[in-house]
Amino acid sequence: MSLNHPHLSPVAYVDILEGDGEGHVRFLTPEDAQVVSDARAELQKEHSWKLEILSGDHEQRYWQKILVDRQVKLNRPREKKRGTEKLISKAEKIIMTRAKEANKHIRFQED
């Protein structure tokens, strides 16, 4: 999905999880959001997106969600690792992921 259209405002942040049917797109200014909103008929026709600018209670609830998400991220415990340990840990994760992926493939062998 791409909101980077030559005639539309640049996107500052996209808040959506994979598989979600709806999400939030943030712009740098209210004017930027209005430009996109003004083009919503074209975007709905082209991409089947239904767009609306959040206001009132909906906007307040979204700002609360942003603050909660930020706190959760800041309070998440982090492992303190040094450079070499980090690289080894990353490599181990990649190897484990690839091994799991390889095990998902079904192989047929002829006798």
SERO-4910 file (N, C-alpha, C, O; in steps of 0.05 Angstrom, whole numbers):
BEGIN
 pado doro    nc1    nc2    nc3   cac1   cac2   cac3    cc1    cc2    cc3    oc1    oc2    oc3
  Met    A     17    -23      0      0      0      0     18     25      0     37     26     15
  Ser    A     12     43    -17     28     67    -18     11     92    -20     -5     95    -39
  Leu    A     15    110     -1      0    136     -2     18    157    -15     10    180    -17
  Asn    A     42    150    -24     60    169    -36     52    174    -65     63    161    -83
  His    A     34    192    -69     23    199    -94     35    226   -102     38    243    -84
  Pro    A     42    231   -127     56    256   -133     41    281   -126     53    302   -121
  His    A     14    280   -124     -2    304   -118    -11    305    -89    -26    323    -82
  Leu    A     -3    285    -73    -12    285    -46     10    292    -26     33    294    -34
  Ser    A      2    296     -1     21    304     20     39    280     27     31    257     26
  Pro    A     64    286     36     81    264     45     71    253     71     61    268     88
  Val    A     73    227     74     64    213     98     85    214    120    109    209    114
  Ala    A     77    221    145     97    222    166     98    195    181    120    186    189
  Tyr    A     75    181    183     75    155    198     50    139    191     29    151    188
  Val    A     54    113    188     31     95    182     28     77    206     47     63    214
  Asp    A      5     77    218     -1     61    242    -21     39    235    -45     43    238
  Ile    A    -11     16    226    -28     -6    218    -12    -32    221     12    -32    216
  Leu    A    -26    -53    229    -13    -79    231    -20    -96    207    -42    -93    196
  Glu    A     -2   -113    199     -7   -131    176    -33   -146    181    -36   -159    202
  Gly    A    -50   -146    161    -75   -161    163    -98   -144    173   -121   -153    171
  Asp    A    -93   -121    184   -114   -104    194   -130    -92    170   -118    -86    149
  Gly    A   -155    -88    174   -172    -77    154   -172    -46    154   -180    -34    135
  Glu    A   -163    -35    176   -162     -6    178   -138      3    195   -127    -13    211
  Gly    A   -130     27    191   -107     38    206   -108     68    205   -127     81    196
  His    A    -86     80    214    -84    109    215    -59    118    200    -38    105    201
  Val    A    -62    140    186    -40    152    171    -36    180    183    -55    196    184
  Arg    A    -12    186    191     -7    213    203      9    229    183     27    220    169
  Phe    A      2    255    182     16    274    165     29    295    183     24    297    207
  Leu    A     47    311    171     62    331    187     44    354    196     48    364    218
  Thr    A     24    361    180      7    384    188    -22    377    182    -28    359    165
  Pro    A    -41    391    195    -69    387    188    -75    393    159    -93    381    146
  Glu    A    -61    412    148    -65    419    120    -58    396    101    -71    391     81
  Asp    A    -36    382    108    -28    359     92    -49    337     93    -56    325     72
  Ala    A    -61    333    116    -83    313    118   -107    322    102   -121    305     90
  Gln    A   -112    348    101   -135    358     86   -132    354     56   -151    348     42
  Val    A   -107    357     47   -102    353     18   -109    324     10   -122    320    -10
  Val    A   -101    305     27   -108    277     22   -138    272     24   -150    258      8
  Ser    A   -150    284     44   -179    281     48   -194    292     24   -214    281     16
  Asp    A   -184    314     13   -197    326    -11   -196    307    -35   -212    309    -53
  Ala    A   -176    290    -35   -172    271    -58   -184    244    -51   -179    224    -66
  Arg    A   -201    242    -30   -210    216    -21   -228    201    -42   -227    177    -43
  Ala    A   -243    216    -58   -260    203    -78   -242    189    -99   -248    167   -107
  Glu    A   -221    203   -107   -202    191   -126   -188    166   -114   -185    146   -128
  Leu    A   -180    169    -89   -166    147    -75   -184    123    -71   -176    100    -73
  Gln    A   -210    128    -65   -229    106    -62   -233     92    -88   -235     67    -89
  Lys    A   -236    107   -109   -240     96   -136   -215     79   -145   -218     57   -155
  Glu    A   -192     91   -140   -167     78   -149   -158     54   -132   -149     34   -142
  His    A   -161     57   -104   -151     36    -86   -172     24    -68   -166      6    -53
  Ser    A   -197     33    -70   -219     24    -52   -214     32    -23   -223     19     -5
  Trp    A   -198     54    -18   -194     63      9   -216     83     17   -223    100      1
  Lys    A   -226     79     41   -245     98     52   -230    115     72   -220    104     92
  Leu    A   -228    141     68   -212    158     85   -230    178    100   -249    189     89
  Glu    A   -222    183    125   -235    205    140   -215    217    159   -198    203    169
  Ile    A   -218    243    163   -200    256    183   -212    253    210   -236    257    215
  Leu    A   -195    244    229   -205    240    256   -210    267    269   -195    286    266
  Ser    A   -232    268    284   -237    293    299   -253    285    325   -262    263    328
  Gly    A   -255    305    343   -271    300    367   -261    277    384   -237    274    388
  Asp    A   -280    260    394   -273    238    411   -254    218    397   -236    207    410
  His    A   -259    213    371   -242    194    356   -213    203    356   -195    187    360
  Glu    A   -209    229    352   -182    240    352   -169    238    380   -146    230    383
  Gln    A   -185    244    401   -175    243    428   -167    214    435   -146    210    447
  Arg    A   -184    195    428   -178    166    434   -152    158    419   -136    143    430
  Tyr    A   -149    167    394   -125    160    379   -100    171    392    -79    158    394
  Trp    A   -101    196    402    -78    208    415    -71    193    441    -48    190    447
  Gln    A    -92    183    455    -87    167    479    -73    141    471    -55    132    485
  Lys    A    -82    129    449    -69    104    439    -40    109    433    -23     92    440
  Ile    A    -34    131    420     -6    138    413     11    139    439     33    129    440
  Leu    A      0    153    459     15    156    484     19    129    498     41    124    509
  Val    A     -1    112    499      1     86    511     22     69    496     39     57    508
  Asp    A     20     69    469     39     53    453     68     62    458     86     46    460
  Arg    A     71     89    461     98    100    466    109     91    493    132     83    495
  Gln    A     91     91    514     99     83    541    107     53    541    127     45    553
  Val    A     91     37    527     96      8    526    123      3    513    139    -13    523
  Lys    A    129     18    492    154     15    478    178     23    496    198     10    497
  Leu    A    174     46    510    196     56    527    201     38    551    223     36    561
  Asn    A    180     25    561    182      9    585    189    -20    580    193    -36    598
  Arg    A    191    -28    554    198    -55    547    226    -62    556    245    -47    550
  Pro    A    229    -84    571    257    -90    580    275    -97    557    267   -112    539
  Arg    A    299    -87    557    318    -92    536    342   -107    546    351   -102    568
  Glu    A    351   -126    530    376   -140    538    399   -122    531    401   -110    509
  Lys    A    418   -120    550    442   -103    544    463   -122    534    473   -139    548
  Lys    A    470   -118    509    491   -135    497    512   -117    483    505    -95    474
  Arg    A    536   -126    483    557   -111    470    559   -119    440    546   -138    432
  Gly    A    574   -104    425    575   -107    396    577   -136    385    560   -144    370
  Thr    A    597   -150    394    602   -178    384    579   -196    392    569   -211    376
  Glu    A    570   -193    418    547   -209    427    522   -204    411    507   -223    404
  Lys    A    518   -179    404    494   -171    388    495   -185    361    475   -196    353
  Leu    A    518   -184    348    521   -196    322    517   -226    323    503   -237    305
  Ile    A    528   -239    343    525   -268    346    495   -275    351    485   -293    338
  Ser    A    483   -259    368    454   -264    374    437   -261    350    419   -277    345
  Lys    A    443   -239    334    428   -235    309    431   -258    290    412   -267    277
  Ala    A    456   -267    286    462   -289    268    448   -314    277    437   -329    260
  Glu    A    448   -319    303    434   -343    313    404   -342    307    392   -362    299
  Lys    A    392   -318    311    363   -315    304    358   -321    275    339   -335    268
  Ile    A    375   -310    257    372   -314    228    374   -344    222    358   -355    206
  Ile    A    394   -357    233    398   -386    228    374   -402    237    365   -420    223
  Met    A    364   -395    261    341   -410    272    316   -406    255    301   -424    249
  Thr    A    312   -381    246    289   -375    229    291   -390    203    271   -401    194
  Arg    A    314   -390    191    318   -405    165    314   -435    169    302   -448    152
  Ala    A    323   -445    191    320   -474    197    290   -481    199    281   -501    189
  Lys    A    275   -463    213    246   -468    216    233   -467    189    215   -484    183
  Glu    A    240   -447    173    228   -444    146    234   -469    129    217   -479    115
  Ala    A    259   -479    131    267   -502    115    250   -526    123    244   -543    106
  Asn    A    244   -529    149    228   -551    158    199   -550    149    185   -571    150
  Lys    A    190   -527    141    162   -525    132    158   -536    104    135   -543     97
  His    A    179   -538     88    177   -547     61    174   -578     61    189   -592     74
  Ile    A    155   -587     45    151   -616     42    167   -625     18    165   -614     -4
  Arg    A    183   -646     22    199   -656      0    190   -685     -6    187   -701     11
  Phe    A    186   -690    -32    179   -717    -41    203   -729    -54    216   -717    -71
  Gln    A    208   -754    -47    231   -768    -60    221   -793    -72    204   -808    -61
  Glu    A    231   -799    -96    223   -824   -109    241   -846    -99    265   -841    -93
  Asp    A    231   -871    -98    246   -894    -89    266   -902   -110    281   -921   -106
***
